[in-house]
Amino acid sequence: MRHFSILDLAPVVEGADMADAFARTVELAQRAEELGFHRFWLAEHHNMPGIASAATAVLIGHVAAATQRIRVGAGGVMLPNHAPLMVAEAFGTLATLYPGRIDLGLGRAPGADMATARALRRHLAADVDGFPDDVVELLTYFSDQPEGTPVRAFPGNGTNVPVWILGSSLYGAQLAAMIGLPYAFASHFAPDMLEQALAVYRERFRPSPWLQRPHVMVAVGVCAAATDAEAEFLRSSQLRAFARLRSGKGGLLPPPAPADVLAREIPPPLRAQVEHVLGFSAVGSPARVAARLAEVRDAHAPDEIIIAGQIHDRAANLRSLEIAAAALAAL
């Protein structure tokens, strides 16, 4: 394993506001940099009051300005929501301001409900998938296009921003392999097709000007604390938030709750669903988290592991990061 990184959604916790979410994200990125994390990625979501990273490129710039070395990027930008030229200009600007530090992960999903997707895209053509063409167009804008090219990205032209394909199914694996780009799998919330997707990507990969060998990143949910019991308690915030989202309620990140409150709040069938989709995780004491992360490395041989997790308490969130960093560095 070459690197370990972190994915953040700039969560808005109950009892705080968006400004607090941005401050927490900067604090998290600065501590991640101190701990040796390679990348700090932010994800595009819309119409979700508990997630403050909707204007992803803007927040990436804010984090990059507050750090010195860590790579900062999108994990990811939902490309169908945007014109490729505008994405190239935004990330070309970031790459010019922060040379050698900007990544761009691309997703195909809207990152929102369908009503919000319509508000973002205006016109939805459900029967036409332009994602592969949009990816290739975007890569072209980042390349060094000669004078006389009808449309070029300024800034963007010649910046060669590293582009990743994100996915939770075989689609992204096939596309990343065909174009020859690095691939990141969203196993932290969609673990079912992880093994199959990685196998497809590795078997079908074609070397390209951007990448000569397959390069895989695997996402793992992490909630670490001094004891298993404390970690399970802290993780209940994310369980509650995800259950509410699955029920169509959404909202801010709630505080943790004891087991009896969870049992009353989340019906058993829904609890089983939530535990399943969030099951690719390392939750517990430092020893337990280290053992689980080693299992992930041994089972899937990723080039990188990226961790994700939402903890309500600010200090506990930073402590979880520190425990994870120690375990990942030992790998």
Secondary structure, 3 states (H helix, E strand, C coil): CCEEEEEECCECECCCCHHHHHHHHHHHHHHHHHCCCCEEEECCCCCCCCECCCCHHHHHHHHHHCCCCCEEEEEEEEHHHCCHHHHHHHHHHHHHHCCCCEEEEEECCCCCCHHHHHHHHCCCCCCCCCHHHHHHHHHHHHCCCCCCCCCCCCCCCCCCCCEEEEECCHHHHHHHHHHCCCEEECCCCCCCCHHHHHHHHHHHCCCCCCCCCCCEEEEEEEEECCCHHHHHHHHHHHHHHHHHHHCCCCCCECCCCCHHHHHHHCCHHHHHHHHHHCCCEEEECHHHHHHHHHHHHHHHCCCEEEEECCCCCHHHHHHHHHHHHHHHHHC
